[in-house]
Amino acid sequence: MTKEFQKNLDNFMKIFLDDFIIYSDMKTHLQKFKLSFYKCMEYKINLNPKKCTFMIFSGVIMGFIISKEGKLLNLKKIQAIVNMDVPQNSL
């Protein structure tokens, strides 16, 4: 997918393995959305409707907390690291 969407990466799209996010302002979002979907059809990239989410302004996406302010810290992940046992050297 990286090859097919090369021009869009870091412009209005992020890709992680077989997932992607389209981000933009409201004025240009539909145009970028259509461009991305046409590219999927061109390269026969099948979308899984169960994994698709549209027009969200904040939420957890691909493990990141996304909001209008940008990427936020995921407190659950931080708490999991804080609560980890201290590694023990068994040698």
Helices and strands as residue ranges (DSSP letters): E 13-16, E 19-22, H 29-42, G 49-51, E 59-61, E 64-67, E 70-72, H 75-82
